[in-house]
Amino acid sequence: MADDPLKLSLNAGGANGADKSHPVAGYFAVGFGLLGIFSVGYIFVPLALICSLIALFMGQFIWAVVGLLLTLAGLLTSPVLLGILGLTYLASHMGF
């Protein structure tokens, strides 16, 4: 069985040693950030923030920064999220 064409391995690089790591969390951060800008912001902006933080902690710095910038843009273009932030600010100053 030494000539088995199916080589199984538990290495992260795969059986042939090639590096197959892809910044999946960064892809999701950028994708959710774009969806937060152009579609339902109050759903996708928090998802983009979470994925951006995960990408940042996984060492995907460029993808995380782009995701955070898109998250900020999605936050600023979402009337629902701006209303939530405004009500939170108002409640904190009114003593609630």
N, CA, C and O atoms as a MOPAC input file, in Angstrom:
PM7 MOZYME 1SCF
protein

 N      0.80600 1    -1.19400 1     0.00000 1
 C      0.00000 1     0.00000 1     0.00000 1
 C      0.85800 1     1.27000 1     0.00000 1
 O      0.34100 1     2.35700 1     0.26100 1
 N      2.12300 1     1.15500 1    -0.28100 1
 C      2.99800 1     2.32200 1    -0.29400 1
 C      2.72200 1     3.20700 1    -1.50600 1
 O      3.01800 1     4.40100 1    -1.46900 1
 N      2.16200 1     2.65000 1    -2.57600 1
 C      1.88200 1     3.41600 1    -3.77900 1
 C      0.43300 1     3.89100 1    -3.83200 1
 O     -0.13000 1     4.04900 1    -4.91500 1
 N     -0.16100 1     4.11500 1    -2.68600 1
 C     -1.55200 1     4.54600 1    -2.61300 1
 C     -1.67400 1     5.96400 1    -3.18400 1
 O     -1.01000 1     6.86800 1    -2.67600 1
 N     -2.49900 1     6.19800 1    -4.22500 1
 C     -2.60300 1     7.54000 1    -4.80200 1
 C     -3.33900 1     8.52500 1    -3.89400 1
 O     -3.18900 1     9.73700 1    -4.04700 1
 N     -4.11900 1     8.02300 1    -2.96700 1
 C     -4.85200 1     8.90000 1    -2.06200 1
 C     -4.03400 1     9.06900 1    -0.79400 1
 O     -4.00100 1     8.18000 1     0.05700 1
 N     -3.37700 1    10.21200 1    -0.67400 1
 C     -2.51600 1    10.47400 1     0.48200 1
 C     -3.28700 1    11.30500 1     1.49400 1
 O     -3.67700 1    12.43800 1     1.21400 1
 N     -3.49800 1    10.74800 1     2.63800 1
 C     -4.20700 1    11.44600 1     3.70100 1
 C     -3.20600 1    12.01900 1     4.68600 1
 O     -2.19200 1    11.39600 1     5.00200 1
 N     -3.50800 1    13.21100 1     5.16300 1
 C     -2.61200 1    13.85800 1     6.09500 1
 C     -3.40600 1    14.76400 1     7.02200 1
 O     -4.46100 1    15.28300 1     6.65500 1
 N     -2.89100 1    14.94400 1     8.21200 1
 C     -3.50700 1    15.85600 1     9.16700 1
 C     -2.79900 1    17.20200 1     9.20000 1
 O     -3.13200 1    18.05600 1    10.02200 1
 N     -1.83500 1    17.39900 1     8.32700 1
 C     -1.12300 1    18.67100 1     8.24500 1
 C     -2.03600 1    19.74600 1     7.68300 1
 O     -2.93300 1    19.46200 1     6.88900 1
 N     -1.80200 1    20.97700 1     8.09900 1
 C     -2.61400 1    22.08400 1     7.60000 1
 C     -2.34700 1    22.35500 1     6.12200 1
 O     -3.22400 1    22.86200 1     5.42200 1
 N     -1.17600 1    22.03000 1     5.64800 1
 C     -0.83100 1    22.28800 1     4.26900 1
 C     -1.35100 1    21.24300 1     3.30700 1
 O     -1.20000 1    21.40500 1     2.09600 1
 N     -1.94500 1    20.20100 1     3.78800 1
 C     -2.45400 1    19.15800 1     2.91100 1
 C     -1.42700 1    18.06600 1     2.71400 1
 O     -0.34400 1    18.12000 1     3.29700 1
 N     -1.74300 1    17.09500 1     1.91600 1
 C     -0.87400 1    15.94200 1     1.72500 1
 C      0.35600 1    16.28200 1     0.90000 1
 O      1.41800 1    15.69700 1     1.10600 1
 N      0.22900 1    17.21400 1    -0.02500 1
 C      1.36900 1    17.53500 1    -0.87600 1
 C      2.22100 1    18.68300 1    -0.33000 1
 O      3.20100 1    19.07300 1    -0.96400 1
 N      1.86900 1    19.22000 1     0.81700 1
 C      2.66100 1    20.26300 1     1.45700 1
 C      2.34400 1    21.66400 1     0.98200 1
 O      2.94700 1    22.62100 1     1.46700 1
 N      1.41900 1    21.81800 1     0.05000 1
 C      1.06400 1    23.15300 1    -0.43400 1
 C      0.24000 1    23.88300 1     0.62300 1
 O     -0.57000 1    23.27500 1     1.32200 1
 N      0.45200 1    25.17500 1     0.72800 1
 C     -0.28600 1    25.98100 1     1.69700 1
 C     -1.64100 1    26.33100 1     1.11000 1
 O     -1.72300 1    27.02900 1     0.09900 1
 N     -2.68600 1    25.85700 1     1.73100 1
 C     -4.03100 1    26.09300 1     1.21600 1
 C     -4.84900 1    26.98700 1     2.14700 1
 O     -6.07700 1    26.90700 1     2.17800 1
 N     -4.16600 1    27.82500 1     2.89400 1
 C     -4.88900 1    28.68900 1     3.81500 1
 C     -5.45900 1    29.88300 1     3.05400 1
 O     -4.75700 1    30.55300 1     2.29500 1
 N     -6.71900 1    30.12400 1     3.27200 1
 C     -7.40700 1    31.26200 1     2.65700 1
 C     -8.01000 1    32.10300 1     3.77500 1
 O     -8.47900 1    31.56200 1     4.77600 1
 N     -7.99900 1    33.41000 1     3.61200 1
 C     -8.55700 1    34.28000 1     4.65800 1
 C    -10.08800 1    34.27800 1     4.63100 1
 O    -10.70400 1    35.26100 1     4.21900 1
 N    -10.69100 1    33.19500 1     5.06200 1
 C    -12.14200 1    33.03300 1     4.96700 1
 C    -12.85900 1    34.05500 1     5.84700 1
 O    -13.86200 1    34.63200 1     5.42600 1
 N    -12.36400 1    34.28500 1     7.05000 1
 C    -12.99600 1    35.27400 1     7.92500 1
 C    -12.91800 1    36.67200 1     7.30700 1
 O    -13.85200 1    37.46300 1     7.43400 1
 N    -11.81600 1    36.96900 1     6.64800 1
 C    -11.68700 1    38.25500 1     5.96200 1
 C    -12.63300 1    38.37900 1     4.79000 1
 O    -13.20700 1    39.44200 1     4.55400 1
 N    -12.80000 1    37.26900 1     4.04100 1
 C    -13.76400 1    37.27900 1     2.94100 1
 C    -15.16700 1    37.56100 1     3.46100 1
 O    -15.90300 1    38.36700 1     2.89200 1
 N    -15.52700 1    36.88800 1     4.55100 1
 C    -16.85300 1    37.10300 1     5.12900 1
 C    -16.99400 1    38.53200 1     5.66600 1
 O    -18.06100 1    39.13200 1     5.53600 1
 N    -15.94500 1    39.07600 1     6.26100 1
 C    -16.00300 1    40.43800 1     6.79500 1
 C    -16.26500 1    41.44800 1     5.68000 1
 O    -17.10400 1    42.33700 1     5.82600 1
 N    -15.55100 1    41.31100 1     4.57800 1
 C    -15.73100 1    42.23900 1     3.46300 1
 C    -17.09600 1    42.01800 1     2.80800 1
 O    -17.78200 1    42.97600 1     2.45300 1
 N    -17.47700 1    40.77300 1     2.65400 1
 C    -18.78500 1    40.48300 1     2.05000 1
 C    -19.93300 1    41.00800 1     2.88500 1
 O    -20.85200 1    41.63900 1     2.36300 1
 N    -19.88300 1    40.74500 1     4.19900 1
 C    -20.93600 1    41.25800 1     5.07000 1
 C    -20.89700 1    42.77900 1     5.14700 1
 O    -21.94300 1    43.41500 1     5.27800 1
 N    -19.70600 1    43.37500 1     5.06700 1
 C    -19.60900 1    44.83500 1     5.06000 1
 C    -20.26900 1    45.44000 1     3.83400 1
 O    -20.98000 1    46.44000 1     3.93200 1
 N    -20.03200 1    44.83200 1     2.67900 1
 C    -20.67800 1    45.32100 1     1.46000 1
 C    -22.18700 1    45.10200 1     1.51000 1
 O    -22.95500 1    45.96900 1     1.09100 1
 N    -22.61000 1    43.96000 1     2.01600 1
 C    -24.05100 1    43.72600 1     2.16400 1
 C    -24.67000 1    44.69300 1     3.16900 1
 O    -25.82200 1    45.10000 1     3.01500 1
 N    -23.90200 1    45.06400 1     4.20200 1
 C    -24.40000 1    46.02900 1     5.18100 1
 C    -24.60600 1    47.40600 1     4.58300 1
 O    -25.49100 1    48.14500 1     5.01300 1
 N    -23.79900 1    47.75700 1     3.59800 1
 C    -23.96000 1    49.05400 1     2.94300 1
 C    -25.12700 1    49.02500 1     1.97200 1
 O    -25.93400 1    49.95400 1     1.93900 1
 N    -25.22100 1    47.96500 1     1.18200 1
 C    -26.16800 1    47.94900 1     0.07500 1
 C    -27.45700 1    47.18700 1     0.34400 1
 O    -28.32900 1    47.14900 1    -0.52300 1
 N    -27.60400 1    46.58500 1     1.50600 1
 C    -28.86200 1    45.88800 1     1.80500 1
 C    -29.23800 1    46.14900 1     3.26100 1
 O    -29.06900 1    47.26700 1     3.74700 1
 N    -29.73200 1    45.15900 1     3.95000 1
 C    -30.25600 1    45.31500 1     5.30900 1
 C    -29.09000 1    45.50500 1     6.28200 1
 O    -28.43300 1    44.54100 1     6.67500 1
 N    -28.84700 1    46.74900 1     6.66000 1
 C    -27.68500 1    47.07900 1     7.47600 1
 C    -27.73400 1    46.55300 1     8.88500 1
 O    -26.70100 1    46.16000 1     9.42700 1
 N    -28.90000 1    46.53200 1     9.49800 1
 C    -28.96800 1    46.12300 1    10.90000 1
 C    -28.75200 1    44.62900 1    11.07500 1
 O    -28.61500 1    44.16300 1    12.20600 1
 N    -28.71900 1    43.87400 1    10.00100 1
 C    -28.37900 1    42.45300 1    10.08400 1
 C    -26.90600 1    42.24100 1     9.73800 1
 O    -26.19800 1    41.53400 1    10.45500 1
 N    -26.44100 1    42.84800 1     8.64800 1
 C    -25.12000 1    42.53800 1     8.12800 1
 C    -23.99100 1    43.35200 1     8.75000 1
 O    -22.84600 1    42.90000 1     8.73900 1
 N    -24.26900 1    44.52000 1     9.28300 1
 C    -23.20800 1    45.32500 1     9.89100 1
 C    -22.66600 1    44.65800 1    11.16000 1
 O    -21.44600 1    44.60200 1    11.31800 1
 N    -23.50500 1    44.15000 1    12.07400 1
 C    -22.92900 1    43.43000 1    13.21700 1
 C    -22.18100 1    42.16300 1    12.81100 1
 O    -21.16500 1    41.82400 1    13.41900 1
 N    -22.67400 1    41.45800 1    11.78800 1
 C    -21.96100 1    40.27800 1    11.29800 1
 C    -20.59900 1    40.65600 1    10.72200 1
 O    -19.61700 1    39.93900 1    10.91400 1
 N    -20.54500 1    41.78800 1    10.01500 1
 C    -19.27400 1    42.25500 1     9.46800 1
 C    -18.30700 1    42.63100 1    10.58200 1
 O    -17.10700 1    42.37900 1    10.47200 1
 N    -18.81500 1    43.22900 1    11.64800 1
 C    -17.96000 1    43.58200 1    12.77500 1
 C    -17.39500 1    42.33500 1    13.43900 1
 O    -16.20400 1    42.28300 1    13.74800 1
 N    -18.22800 1    41.34100 1    13.66000 1
 C    -17.77800 1    40.09900 1    14.28700 1
 C    -16.73700 1    39.40500 1    13.41200 1
 O    -15.69600 1    38.97400 1    13.90800 1
 N    -17.01300 1    39.29800 1    12.12200 1
 C    -16.06500 1    38.63900 1    11.21600 1
 C    -14.77400 1    39.43200 1    11.08500 1
 O    -13.70400 1    38.84400 1    10.92800 1
 N    -14.85500 1    40.75400 1    11.14800 1
 C    -13.64500 1    41.57500 1    11.08800 1
 C    -12.77700 1    41.35800 1    12.31600 1
 O    -11.55400 1    41.27600 1    12.20700 1
 N    -13.39300 1    41.26500 1    13.47000 1
 C    -12.62200 1    41.00800 1    14.68400 1
 C    -12.01300 1    39.61400 1    14.66600 1
 O    -10.87500 1    39.43300 1    15.09900 1
 N    -12.75200 1    38.63000 1    14.17200 1
 C    -12.20400 1    37.27500 1    14.04500 1
 C    -11.02700 1    37.27800 1    13.07800 1
 O     -9.99900 1    36.65900 1    13.35200 1
 N    -11.16900 1    37.97400 1    11.94300 1
 C    -10.08200 1    38.06000 1    10.97000 1
 C     -8.87200 1    38.76100 1    11.56500 1
 O     -7.73500 1    38.38500 1    11.28000 1
 N     -9.10200 1    39.76600 1    12.38000 1
 C     -7.99600 1    40.47900 1    13.01500 1
 C     -7.22600 1    39.56400 1    13.96400 1
 O     -5.99500 1    39.57200 1    13.97400 1
 N     -7.94200 1    38.78200 1    14.75400 1
 C     -7.28500 1    37.87800 1    15.69200 1
 C     -6.65400 1    36.66800 1    15.00600 1
 O     -5.77400 1    36.02300 1    15.57600 1
 N     -7.09800 1    36.35600 1    13.78600 1
 C     -6.49900 1    35.25400 1    13.03700 1
 C     -5.30000 1    35.71000 1    12.20600 1
 O     -4.69100 1    34.89600 1    11.51100 1
 N     -4.95700 1    36.98600 1    12.26600 1
 C     -3.79200 1    37.49100 1    11.57200 1
 C     -4.05300 1    37.95400 1    10.15700 1
 O     -3.10500 1    38.16700 1     9.40000 1
 N     -5.28900 1    38.11400 1     9.78200 1
 C     -5.64600 1    38.58200 1     8.44700 1
 C     -5.86200 1    40.09200 1     8.51600 1
 O     -6.98500 1    40.58200 1     8.39600 1
 N     -4.76500 1    40.81100 1     8.71200 1
 C     -4.84000 1    42.22000 1     9.08100 1
 C     -5.48200 1    43.08100 1     7.99600 1
 O     -6.35700 1    43.89100 1     8.30000 1
 N     -5.07000 1    42.92500 1     6.74900 1
 C     -5.59100 1    43.76500 1     5.66800 1
 C     -7.08800 1    43.53500 1     5.48400 1
 O     -7.85800 1    44.48700 1     5.35600 1
 N     -7.49600 1    42.26500 1     5.47200 1
 C     -8.91600 1    41.94600 1     5.31700 1
 C     -9.71700 1    42.48700 1     6.50000 1
 O    -10.83800 1    42.96400 1     6.32600 1
 N     -9.14200 1    42.41300 1     7.70200 1
 C     -9.84700 1    42.90700 1     8.88300 1
 C    -10.02700 1    44.41900 1     8.82900 1
 O    -11.08700 1    44.92900 1     9.19300 1
 N     -9.01400 1    45.13300 1     8.38500 1
 C     -9.11000 1    46.59500 1     8.30600 1
 C    -10.13700 1    47.00700 1     7.25000 1
 O    -10.93400 1    47.91900 1     7.47300 1
 N    -10.11200 1    46.32900 1     6.10000 1
 C    -11.09800 1    46.63900 1     5.06400 1
 C    -12.50600 1    46.31500 1     5.56500 1
 O    -13.44600 1    47.07000 1     5.31800 1
 N    -12.64700 1    45.19400 1     6.26700 1
 C    -13.94900 1    44.83600 1     6.83300 1
 C    -14.41800 1    45.84700 1     7.86700 1
 O    -15.60300 1    46.18000 1     7.91000 1
 N    -13.50700 1    46.34300 1     8.70100 1
 C    -13.88200 1    47.34700 1     9.69900 1
 C    -14.27000 1    48.67400 1     9.03500 1
 O    -15.19400 1    49.34900 1     9.49000 1
 N    -13.57300 1    49.04300 1     7.97500 1
 C    -13.94200 1    50.27300 1     7.25500 1
 C    -15.31600 1    50.13700 1     6.59900 1
 O    -16.11800 1    51.07100 1     6.62300 1
 N    -15.57900 1    48.97600 1     6.01700 1
 C    -16.90500 1    48.75700 1     5.43300 1
 C    -17.98300 1    48.67900 1     6.51100 1
 O    -19.12200 1    49.08700 1     6.28400 1
 N    -17.62400 1    48.15500 1     7.68100 1
 C    -18.56500 1    48.13300 1     8.80200 1
 C    -18.92000 1    49.55100 1     9.23500 1
 O    -20.08500 1    49.85700 1     9.49000 1
 N    -17.92200 1    50.40200 1     9.31400 1
 C    -18.17000 1    51.79900 1     9.68000 1
 C    -19.02900 1    52.49300 1     8.62300 1
 O    -19.94200 1    53.24900 1     8.95700 1
 N    -18.73500 1    52.23600 1     7.35200 1
 C    -19.54900 1    52.82800 1     6.28700 1
 C    -20.97600 1    52.29800 1     6.34000 1
 O    -21.92300 1    53.05400 1     6.12800 1
 N    -21.14000 1    51.01600 1     6.61700 1
 C    -22.48000 1    50.44400 1     6.75100 1
 C    -23.22500 1    51.01300 1     7.94000 1
 O    -24.43700 1    51.21900 1     7.87700 1
 N    -22.50900 1    51.26800 1     9.02500 1
 C    -23.13200 1    51.87900 1    10.20100 1
 C    -23.61000 1    53.28900 1     9.89000 1
 O    -24.70200 1    53.68800 1    10.29500 1
 N    -22.79000 1    54.03500 1     9.17300 1
 C    -23.15300 1    55.42100 1     8.86700 1
 C    -24.23500 1    55.54400 1     7.80700 1
 O    -24.86300 1    56.59700 1     7.69400 1
 N    -24.46800 1    54.49600 1     7.02800 1
 C    -25.50400 1    54.55200 1     6.00000 1
 C    -26.78000 1    53.81600 1     6.38600 1
 O    -27.70400 1    53.71900 1     5.57900 1
 N    -26.84300 1    53.30200 1     7.59600 1
 C    -28.03100 1    52.57900 1     8.04100 1
 C    -28.85400 1    53.45800 1     8.98600 1
 O    -28.40800 1    53.75000 1    10.09500 1
 N    -30.03500 1    53.87800 1     8.56800 1
 C    -30.86000 1    54.71600 1     9.44100 1
 C    -31.30400 1    53.99200 1    10.70900 1
 O    -31.44300 1    54.61500 1    11.76100 1
 N    -31.52500 1    52.69300 1    10.61700 1
 C    -31.96200 1    51.93300 1    11.79600 1
 C    -30.86000 1    51.90600 1    12.85000 1
 O    -31.12100 1    52.14800 1    14.02900 1
 N    -29.63500 1    51.61300 1    12.43300 1
 C    -28.53000 1    51.57200 1    13.39400 1
 C    -28.21700 1    52.95200 1    13.95700 1
 O    -27.89100 1    53.08400 1    15.13700 1
 N    -28.31300 1    53.98000 1    13.11900 1
 C    -28.10700 1    55.33600 1    13.63400 1
 C    -29.20100 1    55.71400 1    14.62900 1
 O    -28.92800 1    56.39500 1    15.61700 1
 N    -30.42600 1    55.28100 1    14.38000 1
 C    -31.51200 1    55.52400 1    15.33300 1
 C    -31.28600 1    54.80100 1    16.64800 1
 O    -31.54800 1    55.35600 1    17.71500 1
 N    -30.80800 1    53.57900 1    16.58100 1
 C    -30.50500 1    52.82400 1    17.81000 1
 C    -29.40900 1    53.51400 1    18.60100 1
 O    -29.50500 1    53.63700 1    19.82200 1
 N    -28.35800 1    53.97000 1    17.90700 1
 C    -27.29200 1    54.68700 1    18.59900 1
 C    -27.78800 1    56.00100 1    19.18900 1
 O    -27.38500 1    56.38200 1    20.28800 1
 N    -28.65800 1    56.69100 1    18.46400 1
 C    -29.21000 1    57.95200 1    18.97100 1
 C    -30.08000 1    57.74200 1    20.19200 1
 O    -30.00400 1    58.51500 1    21.14700 1
 N    -30.90900 1    56.70200 1    20.17700 1
 C    -31.74900 1    56.41100 1    21.33500 1
 C    -30.91500 1    55.98300 1    22.53600 1
 O    -31.24700 1    56.31000 1    23.67500 1
 N    -29.83600 1    55.25300 1    22.28100 1
 C    -28.94400 1    54.85600 1    23.36900 1
 C    -28.27500 1    56.07500 1    23.98900 1
 O    -28.15800 1    56.17300 1    25.21100 1
 N    -27.83900 1    56.99900 1    23.14800 1
 C    -27.22800 1    58.22700 1    23.64100 1
 C    -28.23300 1    59.05400 1    24.43400 1
 O    -27.91100 1    59.60000 1    25.48900 1
 N    -29.45500 1    59.13700 1    23.90900 1
 C    -30.49200 1    59.90000 1    24.60200 1
 C    -30.82900 1    59.26400 1    25.94500 1
 O    -30.98900 1    59.96500 1    26.94400 1
 N    -30.93700 1    57.95000 1    25.97200 1
 C    -31.26500 1    57.26500 1    27.23800 1
 C    -30.16700 1    57.41600 1    28.26300 1
 O    -30.44900 1    57.51400 1    29.45700 1
 N    -28.91400 1    57.43700 1    27.82300 1
 C    -27.82900 1    57.57400 1    28.78100 1
 C    -27.78700 1    58.98800 1    29.38100 1
 O    -27.38000 1    59.15100 1    30.53100 1
 N    -28.19500 1    59.99100 1    28.63400 1
 C    -28.20200 1    61.35300 1    29.15700 1
 C    -29.47900 1    61.70900 1    29.89900 1
 O    -29.49500 1    62.66200 1    30.67900 1
 N    -30.53600 1    60.96800 1    29.67200 1
 C    -31.78900 1    61.22500 1    30.37900 1
 C    -31.86400 1    60.46700 1    31.71000 1
 O    -32.76600 1    60.70600 1    32.51300 1
 N    -30.93400 1    59.57200 1    31.93500 1
 C    -30.88300 1    58.87300 1    33.21000 1
 C    -31.64300 1    57.55500 1    33.23100 1
 O    -31.98200 1    57.06800 1    34.30900 1
 N    -31.91600 1    56.97400 1    32.09300 1
 C    -32.64900 1    55.69100 1    32.07100 1
 C    -31.71800 1    54.56100 1    32.21800 1
 O    -32.14400 1    53.40600 1    32.22200 1

